[in-house]
Amino acid sequence: MDQQLQKMIEKYELAVAFANEFTAEIGEERSHKVIGRAFEKMQVKAGRDLARQLGSNTVEALARHFRKLEAERDNLEVLEVTDRHVALKISRCRAWEAFQELGAPKLCRLYCDSDHAYIKAFNPGMELVRTKTIAAGDDCCNHIWAMGD
């Protein structure tokens, strides 16, 4: 198991334990609504933190950030950068692998859905366009982080 995957497992282990107990207590439908909101709140903080860390919430700043990550990671490819969007391909999702390892693949889909809150927190004028996710059974995740119309 690689180090990045191990970190993801450790990051979500306690959350999955709580989620499993919560789901057993009140049922999947109700618990997943609450868990989804919790993921969104977590992503809002992360999006705001990234904008603060980069000193900017522009497409250009986001593109620089993803280019840096692309150089550091084996699973991220920046496909296109324009003044309106950044398009990415994720070929391996360690969050998906971690949730699977922890026996909670459905939670990963909730986690993926929270990416929309992340980009709105990074820049309220931006949106995420995504038609494929590994968590839904696709071969990759495609992300287009774009300025809205």
N, C-alpha and C positions, 0 to 999 in steps of 0.2 A: 504494500500500500504506500502510495507516495505521500510526501509530507503535507501538501496542500489538502489532499483528501482527509488525512488524519486531523488536520486543524478544523475542517468543516464538520467532521463527526463530533469532535469535542465541543465545537461552538453550538451545535444543535441538540446534543444529547439530553441535557436537562429539559429543554423546551419540548422535545418529543415525549419525554417521560410525563411531563405535566399534561401535554395535549392528549396523550393516551388515557390518562386517568380522567381528565375532563370529559372526553368523548364517552368513556364508559359510564360516567355519571349522568350526563344530560343528553347523550345521543349525538350522532355525527352531524346532522343538519345544523342544530343549534350551536354545537361547539365549533364547527368549522366557520360559521359566521363570525364568531368572537375571535377565533384564531386568525382569520383573514384580516380583521381589523387591527389586531396586534401586530401582524406583519406589516401592514400599511403604516402604522405609527412608527415602527422601527425604520422603515424605508424613508419616511418623511425626514426623520432625524438624519439618516445617512445622506440623503440628497442635499439637505441644507449644509451638513458638515462638508460635503465635497465642494460645494460652491464656495464656502468660506475658505477651505484649504487651497483651492485653486486661485482664489482672489477674483473670480469671475464666474458668471453663470451663462456664458455665451456658448454657441456651437463650437467656436474656435477653441475655447478652453477645454470643452469636453473632448474634442478631437485630439488635442495634445495629450490629454489624460489617457485616452484609449490607445493612442500610438505608443505611449510609455508602457502601458500594460501589455500591449501586443509584443513588445520586445522582451518582456519578462516572463510571459506565459506561453505554454504550448497549445493552448486551446482557443485562443482569440485571434481573429483576423479582422483587420479594418478593411472593409471592401471599398468604401467610397466616402469621401468627405467633400461637401460643398459648403457654401455659406449658409445653407438652410438645414442641412442634416448630416448625421454620421451614421453610416450603415456598417453593421458588424455581423460576423458569423461566429458563433460559439460551437466548436466541434466536440467538446467534451464538457459536461456540466458536473462539476464536483459537488455542487449542492444536491443535485439529483442523486448522485452516487451515495452521498452521505445519508440522505433521507431514506434511500433504499436499504442501505446497510443498517440503519436504525429501525427498519421495518415500518416506515411511515411515508410511502411514496405519494399518497394523496396530499400530505402536507406540503410537499414540494410544489404542487400545482398552485396552492394558495400563496406560497412564497413567490412563485413566478408572477402571479397576478398582481402582487404588490409593487412590481416594477413601475407600474403606471403612476402610483403615488410618489415613487422615488423621483421620476423625472419632473413631475409637477412641482415637487419641493425644490429641486435643483433650479428650475426655471419655470414659472407658471405659464409661460408662453409656449413651452415645449410639450410634446406628446411622444408616446412610444407607439410605433407601429410594428406589430409582430404577427407573423402568420404560422410560425413553426416553433415548437419547443421540444426539447429532448424529453421532458417530463410527460408530454402528451404522446410520445412514441415516435416523434420525427427524428431524422438523422442529425439534426442540428437545431440550434436556436438562431433565428434571424432577428436582429434588433435594428430598427431605424429610429434613432433619437432625432426628432425633427421639430422645427418651429411650426406651430399651428398656423392655420390660414387666417 
